[in-house]
Amino acid sequence: MINRIALALALGVSTLGAQDIPDRPEKLHYKPLSYATPLTKDFKAKLKNGIPVYIAPDPSIAFVRLSLQIRGGSYLNPSGKEGLAGLFGSQWRAGGTLRTPAEQLDERLEFLAGAIESRFGATTGSLSFNVMEKDLVEGLKLFMEVLQEPAFAQDRIDLAKKNTLQGLERRNDAPQSIYGYTLGYLLSGENHWTTRPTTIGSLDAITQADLKAIHAKLLHPSNFVISVTGKFEKKVMLDHLNATLGTLKPGKDAQVSPKVPAPDFARKPGIYLADKDVPQSVVGFVLPGLRRSDPDWHATEVLNEILGGNAMTTRFMKKIRSDEGLTYGITSNFEPGIHWRGDWTCQFQTKNRSVAYALRLALAEIERIRKEPLTDEELSDKKRSILDGFPANFPSKGAIANTFASEAINGWPEDYWSSFREKIQAVTKEDIQRVAQKYLNPSEMIILAVGKASEVEEGDVKDHPGKLAEVTKLPFVKLPLRDPKTMKPIK
């Protein structure tokens, strides 16, 4: 073992060049680490029908991964058929094809040690496959079958509906679930597509014909972006793609997916409480934010890293977790605002009686960063933390291709990341205080707690007196839970 360590040290020190080996470790000097940000132009191509492709050969893996990202999602659900996009996403692959029934497709993919998967979310979906390099031609053939000729087998639709219904029935089982749907209504109102949930009625109304109809609408090359990585030569892969996906043309019912509609709901700042008999509450607060394209974005990234973020050294974590022991973790995030202005969100869990006190501590930290300038050291530490973690955004060739494809499908400008580090480095103390005063205005805050109302409302009467309604000067409102099958308020 000692010989191995000595050899490793010798090899490491050889990077120092011709200089002598130092007699102490602290005398070792290395060149600064450098990282070249991947550029879109080095990965982007285009098929003959115009579909963008982000292609990243990677000989270190023996298989090929391809993802067809698609514009479309639950925002396209017809009124009364909420849940259609999610069901479509699961059944596009699971239901087999007109040529290959579901069971045969399952068996063949298992034999190939491959996979084809489909999913749909709020505004985007994907159809992807994974096969060994030697099986690429057959994998592409099966993939094209699923893409163009899905069968949507009725027995599998029925099973998926049954499983979905079981999920609906559990909506009120956990405070985190209640928090999620309640916050949605507070932020976007009752009538936005984001808050028109799947119900037992809407699920029952969805038919096989609905799945086929949404498939026909989405099958338009302008709705697609491809990412592909694995063991292949770039030109050979592009030839394969042009011979398959590159031949796609819009069908007679195909449409370019429309713009995602933004909410027009007038929010009502306040302290909101929903009753759930659990020992710990889920607590959060939200403030209006900005889009990633805003000139203030990089300053707010640093601001968030100082206050909340997702690290142990943030102000919230130091005060609320380390100093007071009120929570295991508290995180915050400025949402990028893909389709409309994002929000600044913060969330944590704590004992019911600690909710009010923890919120007062968080609000005090917000007020402090609005009024008191940072030290040079704190700003430097937080910027360095962001910059040091930057390469983790691109951990592999596949991740690079997927990131650029995601940027494209969401309509962001190319090469946003190429100037990211320089813009973070340029953030000043004055910028932090300015954006804190601009975006962290407590009078616009929506605070939501889900826990045992009698304890949460009263607070910690012994050690840290103060009721929830007295945390800040905002209206205090109790909210009812909702029937998990209909999502109507329970009276």
C-alpha positions in Angstrom: 0.0 0.0 0.0 2.8 2.4 0.9 4.5 1.8 -2.5 1.2 2.5 -4.3 0.8 5.8 -2.4 4.4 6.7 -3.2 3.9 5.9 -6.9 0.6 8.0 -7.0 2.4 10.9 -5.4 5.3 10.7 -7.8 2.9 10.6 -10.8 0.9 13.6 -9.4 4.0 15.6 -8.7 5.2 14.9 -12.3 2.6 17.4 -13.4 4.8 20.1 -11.9 7.2 19.8 -14.7 10.9 20.0 -14.2 10.8 21.6 -10.7 12.1 19.6 -7.8 9.7 17.7 -5.5 8.9 20.0 -2.6 9.6 18.9 0.9 6.2 19.9 2.3 2.7 19.4 0.8 1.8 23.1 1.1 4.6 24.0 -1.2 2.9 22.1 -4.1 1.6 24.4 -6.8 -0.7 23.4 -9.6 -2.1 25.2 -12.6 -5.6 26.6 -12.0 -8.3 24.2 -13.2 -9.9 25.3 -16.4 -13.2 24.2 -17.9 -14.4 25.1 -21.3 -18.2 25.5 -21.5 -19.8 23.3 -24.2 -21.1 25.4 -27.1 -24.3 24.6 -28.9 -22.7 24.9 -32.3 -20.4 22.0 -31.6 -23.3 19.6 -31.0 -26.2 20.9 -33.2 -27.2 19.5 -36.5 -30.5 19.5 -38.5 -32.3 16.8 -40.3 -33.5 17.2 -43.9 -37.1 18.0 -42.6 -35.8 20.7 -40.3 -35.8 18.8 -36.9 -32.9 20.1 -34.8 -30.6 17.4 -33.5 -28.1 17.7 -30.6 -25.7 14.9 -31.2 -22.9 13.8 -28.8 -20.9 10.6 -29.7 -19.5 8.9 -26.6 -17.4 5.8 -27.3 -17.2 5.1 -23.6 -20.7 3.5 -23.6 -21.7 0.5 -25.7 -25.3 1.7 -26.3 -27.2 4.4 -28.0 -29.7 6.8 -26.2 -32.1 8.9 -28.2 -34.7 11.3 -26.9 -37.3 12.9 -29.1 -38.5 15.9 -27.0 -41.9 17.2 -27.9 -43.7 20.5 -27.5 -47.1 19.8 -25.9 -48.5 18.7 -22.6 -51.3 19.1 -20.1 -51.8 22.7 -21.2 -53.4 21.2 -24.3 -56.0 19.2 -22.3 -59.6 19.9 -23.5 -61.8 21.2 -20.7 -63.5 18.2 -19.0 -60.7 15.8 -20.0 -58.0 16.9 -17.6 -55.5 14.1 -17.3 -55.5 13.4 -21.0 -51.8 14.4 -21.6 -50.6 12.3 -18.7 -52.5 9.3 -19.8 -51.4 9.8 -23.4 -47.8 10.0 -22.2 -47.9 6.7 -20.4 -49.9 4.8 -23.1 -48.0 6.0 -26.2 -45.4 3.3 -25.6 -47.3 1.0 -23.2 -50.1 0.3 -25.7 -47.9 -1.2 -28.4 -48.2 -0.5 -32.1 -50.6 -1.4 -34.9 -47.9 -3.8 -36.2 -46.5 -5.1 -32.9 -49.0 -5.7 -30.0 -47.9 -4.5 -26.6 -46.9 -7.9 -25.3 -44.8 -8.7 -28.3 -43.1 -5.2 -28.1 -42.3 -5.8 -24.5 -40.8 -9.2 -25.2 -38.7 -8.0 -28.2 -37.3 -5.0 -26.3 -36.5 -7.2 -23.3 -34.6 -9.6 -25.7 -32.6 -6.7 -27.1 -31.9 -5.4 -23.5 -33.4 -2.2 -24.8 -36.2 0.2 -23.8 -38.6 2.6 -25.4 -40.3 5.1 -23.0 -42.8 7.9 -23.3 -44.0 10.6 -20.9 -45.8 13.9 -21.0 -45.7 16.7 -18.4 -47.1 20.2 -18.2 -45.6 21.7 -21.4 -43.3 19.1 -22.9 -43.1 15.4 -23.4 -40.7 12.9 -24.8 -40.4 9.6 -26.6 -37.0 7.9 -26.1 -35.2 4.7 -26.7 -32.1 2.9 -25.4 -30.5 0.0 -27.4 -27.1 -1.6 -27.8 -25.0 -0.2 -30.7 -25.3 -3.5 -32.6 -29.2 -3.3 -32.4 -29.5 0.3 -33.5 -31.3 -0.4 -36.8 -33.9 -2.6 -35.2 -34.2 -0.2 -32.3 -34.9 2.7 -34.7 -37.5 0.6 -36.6 -39.4 -0.2 -33.4 -39.1 3.4 -32.2 -40.6 4.7 -35.5 -43.4 2.2 -35.1 -44.2 3.6 -31.7 -43.9 7.1 -32.9 -46.1 6.8 -36.0 -48.4 3.9 -35.3 -49.3 3.6 -31.6 -52.2 1.2 -30.9 -53.3 2.6 -27.5 -54.5 -0.9 -26.4 -57.8 -0.5 -24.6 -56.9 -3.0 -21.8 -53.8 -1.0 -20.9 -55.7 2.2 -21.0 -58.2 0.7 -18.5 -55.4 -0.4 -16.2 -53.7 3.0 -16.4 -56.9 4.7 -15.5 -57.4 2.4 -12.5 -53.9 3.1 -11.3 -54.4 6.9 -11.8 -57.6 6.8 -9.8 -55.8 5.1 -6.9 -53.3 8.0 -7.0 -56.1 10.6 -6.9 -57.6 9.0 -3.9 -54.3 9.6 -2.0 -54.1 13.3 -2.7 -54.8 14.2 0.9 -52.7 11.5 2.5 -49.5 13.6 2.8 -49.1 17.3 3.7 -46.7 17.7 0.8 -49.4 16.8 -1.7 -51.9 19.1 0.0 -49.3 21.9 0.0 -48.7 21.4 -3.8 -52.3 21.7 -5.0 -53.2 24.4 -2.5 -50.3 26.6 -3.5 -51.3 26.2 -7.1 -54.7 27.7 -6.5 -53.2 30.6 -4.5 -50.7 31.4 -7.3 -52.8 30.8 -10.4 -56.5 30.7 -9.3 -59.2 28.2 -10.1 -59.4 28.6 -13.9 -55.9 28.3 -15.2 -54.8 25.2 -17.0 -52.2 24.5 -14.2 -55.0 24.3 -11.6 -57.5 22.3 -13.6 -56.6 18.9 -12.1 -57.5 15.4 -13.1 -60.7 14.3 -11.4 -62.7 11.1 -11.3 -65.1 12.7 -13.8 -62.4 13.9 -16.3 -60.5 10.6 -16.1 -63.7 8.7 -16.9 -64.4 11.0 -19.9 -61.1 10.2 -21.6 -61.4 7.6 -24.5 -59.1 5.8 -26.8 -60.2 8.1 -29.6 -58.9 11.1 -27.5 -55.5 9.6 -27.2 -55.4 9.0 -31.0 -56.5 12.5 -31.6 -53.8 14.1 -29.5 -51.2 11.9 -31.2 -52.3 13.0 -34.6 -52.1 16.7 -33.6 -48.6 16.4 -32.1 -47.0 14.5 -35.0 -45.5 17.6 -36.6 -41.7 18.0 -37.2 -41.9 21.6 -35.8 -42.9 20.1 -32.4 -39.7 18.0 -32.2 -36.2 18.3 -31.0 -33.8 15.3 -30.8 -30.9 14.5 -28.6 -28.7 11.4 -29.1 -25.6 10.1 -27.5 -23.7 6.8 -27.4 -21.2 4.7 -29.4 -21.5 5.8 -33.0 -19.9 8.0 -35.6 -21.6 11.3 -36.1 -22.1 11.1 -39.8 -23.4 7.5 -39.7 -25.9 8.4 -37.0 -27.1 11.4 -38.9 -27.6 9.2 -42.0 -29.7 6.8 -39.8 -31.8 9.7 -38.4 -32.4 11.3 -41.8 -33.6 7.9 -43.2 -36.1 7.6 -40.3 -37.1 10.7 -38.3 -35.9 13.0 -41.2 -38.6 11.6 -43.4 -41.5 12.7 -41.1 -44.0 15.1 -42.6 -47.0 16.7 -41.0 -50.1 14.5 -41.1 -53.4 15.9 -42.1 -54.4 16.6 -38.5 -50.9 17.7 -37.3 -50.5 21.2 -35.8 -47.7 23.2 -34.4 -48.3 23.3 -30.7 -49.6 26.7 -29.6 -48.0 29.1 -27.1 -48.4 28.1 -23.5 -51.0 30.5 -21.9 -49.9 32.4 -18.8 -52.1 32.9 -15.8 -53.9 36.2 -15.4 -54.9 35.7 -11.8 -54.6 38.5 -9.3 -52.8 37.0 -6.3 -53.8 37.9 -2.8 -50.8 38.1 -0.4 -51.5 36.5 2.9 -50.8 33.9 5.5 -52.7 30.7 4.6 -53.2 27.6 6.8 -54.7 24.2 5.8 -55.5 21.7 8.5 -53.9 18.2 8.3 -53.4 16.2 11.5 -49.7 15.5 11.2 -46.8 16.1 13.7 -44.8 18.2 11.2 -46.0 21.0 8.9 -45.0 21.7 5.4 -44.3 25.4 5.2 -43.4 27.7 2.3 -43.5 31.2 1.0 -43.5 32.6 -2.5 -42.7 36.0 -4.0 -43.0 37.1 -7.6 -39.7 36.6 -9.4 -38.4 37.1 -13.0 -37.5 35.2 -16.1 -34.1 33.8 -16.8 -33.7 36.2 -19.7 -34.0 39.3 -17.3 -30.8 41.3 -16.8 -31.2 40.8 -13.0 -31.2 37.0 -13.3 -27.5 36.4 -12.4 -27.7 38.7 -9.4 -30.8 36.8 -8.1 -28.9 33.5 -8.6 -26.2 34.7 -6.2 -28.9 36.2 -3.9 -30.6 32.9 -3.7 -27.3 31.1 -3.0 -26.8 33.4 0.0 -30.2 33.1 1.5 -31.6 29.6 0.8 -30.4 27.7 -2.2 -29.7 24.0 -1.4 -26.5 24.1 0.7 -25.7 23.8 4.4 -24.0 27.2 4.5 -26.9 29.5 3.5 -28.3 32.1 5.9 -31.6 30.2 6.3 -29.8 26.9 7.0 -27.4 28.5 9.5 -30.1 30.3 11.4 -33.1 28.0 11.2 -31.4 24.6 11.2 -28.0 24.9 12.8 -28.6 27.6 15.3 -32.2 26.8 16.3 -32.6 23.2 15.2 -36.1 23.8 13.8 -35.8 21.8 10.5 -33.6 19.3 8.8 -33.4 21.5 5.7 -34.8 24.7 4.1 -34.4 25.3 0.4 -35.2 28.2 -2.0 -35.2 28.7 -5.7 -35.8 31.4 -8.3 -37.8 29.6 -11.0 -36.5 30.3 -14.5 -39.9 31.4 -15.9 -39.9 29.4 -19.1 -43.3 30.7 -20.3 -44.0 33.6 -18.0 -42.4 35.3 -15.0 -41.2 32.7 -12.5 -41.4 32.9 -8.7 -39.0 32.8 -5.8 -40.1 29.9 -3.7 -38.9 28.6 -0.3 -40.0 25.5 1.6 -39.2 23.6 4.7 -40.7 21.3 7.3 -40.9 21.8 11.0 -42.9 20.9 14.1 -46.4 22.4 14.1 -45.7 24.7 17.0 -42.4 25.9 15.5 -44.0 27.2 12.2 -44.5 30.7 13.4 -41.1 31.1 15.0 -39.3 29.6 12.0 -41.1 32.0 9.7 -40.2 35.0 11.8 -36.5 33.9 11.6 -36.7 33.6 7.8 -38.4 37.0 7.4 -35.8 38.5 9.6 -33.1 37.1 7.3 -34.9 38.6 4.3 -35.1 42.0 6.0 -31.4 41.8 6.9 -30.2 41.2 3.3 -32.5 44.0 2.1 -31.0 46.5 4.5 -27.4 45.4 5.3 -24.6 45.2 2.6 -22.8 41.9 2.3 -19.2 41.4 3.2 -16.7 40.9 0.4 -15.9 37.5 1.8 -19.5 36.2 1.8 -20.1 37.5 -1.8 -16.9 35.9 -3.0 -17.7 32.6 -1.3 -21.1 32.3 -2.8 -20.0 33.3 -6.3 -17.2 30.7 -6.0 -19.7 28.1 -4.9 -21.8 28.7 -8.0 -18.8 28.8 -10.3 -17.1 25.7 -8.8 -20.3 23.8 -9.3 -20.9 24.9 -12.8 -19.3 21.9 -14.6 -21.8 19.6 -12.9 -24.4 21.0 -15.3 -22.6 19.0 -18.0 -21.4 15.8 -16.4 -21.4 13.7 -19.6 -21.8 13.9 -23.4 -25.4 12.7 -23.0 -26.2 15.4 -20.5 -24.8 18.1 -22.8 -27.0 16.9 -25.7 -30.0 16.7 -23.4 -29.4 20.1 -21.9 -29.2 21.8 -25.3 -32.3 19.9 -26.6 -34.2 21.1 -23.5 -33.1 24.7 -24.1 -34.3 24.4 -27.7 -37.7 22.8 -26.9 -38.4 25.5 -24.3 -37.5 28.3 -26.7 -34.4 29.8 -24.8 -31.7 31.5 -26.9 -28.7 29.4 -27.8 -25.6 29.4 -25.7 -27.1 30.9 -22.6 -24.5 29.0 -20.7 -21.5 30.3 -22.6 -21.5 33.6 -20.7 -23.0 32.3 -17.4 -19.8 32.3 -15.4 -18.7 35.7 -16.6 -22.1 37.2 -15.6 -22.0 35.5 -12.2 -18.5 36.8 -11.6 -19.6 40.4 -12.4 -22.3 40.5 -9.7 -21.5 43.1 -7.0 -22.6 43.7 -3.4 -24.6 46.6 -4.7 -26.4 44.3 -7.2 -27.3 41.9 -4.4 -28.8 44.6 -2.2 -30.6 46.1 -5.2 -32.3 42.9 -6.3 -33.1 41.9 -2.7 -35.0 45.2 -2.3 -36.6 44.7 -5.7 -37.7 41.1 -5.5 -38.0 40.3 -1.8 -40.8 42.5 -0.7 -42.6 40.8 2.2 -45.9 42.7 1.5 -46.2 40.6 -1.7 -45.6 37.3 0.0 -47.9 34.3 0.0 -47.2 32.1 3.0 -48.7 28.6 3.2 -48.5 26.1 6.0 -50.1 22.6 6.0 -50.2 21.0 9.4 -52.3 20.5 12.5 -54.1 23.9 12.5 -54.7 24.2 16.3 -51.0 23.8 17.0 -49.7 25.8 14.0 -52.0 28.7 14.6 -51.2 29.0 18.3 -47.4 28.7 17.9 -44.8 27.9 20.6 -46.5 29.6 23.5 -43.7 28.5 26.0 -40.3 29.3 24.4 -41.0 31.6 21.5 -44.5 33.1 21.9 -46.3 34.5 18.9 -49.2 33.3 16.8 -49.0 32.4 13.1 -51.3 35.3 12.2 -48.8 37.7 13.9 -45.8 36.6 11.9 -46.1 39.6 9.5 -48.7 42.2 8.5 -50.7 40.1 6.0 -54.2 38.8 6.1 -54.6 35.4 7.8 -56.8 32.9 6.1 -57.8 29.3 6.9 -58.3 27.1 3.8 -60.3 23.9 3.5 -58.9 20.7 2.1 -60.4 19.4 -1.2 -62.2 16.3 -2.1 -59.4 14.2 -3.7 -61.6 12.8 -6.4 -63.4 16.0 -7.4 -61.0 18.7 -6.0 -64.0 20.7 -4.7 -63.5 22.3 -1.3 -64.6 20.1 1.6 -67.1 22.1 3.6 
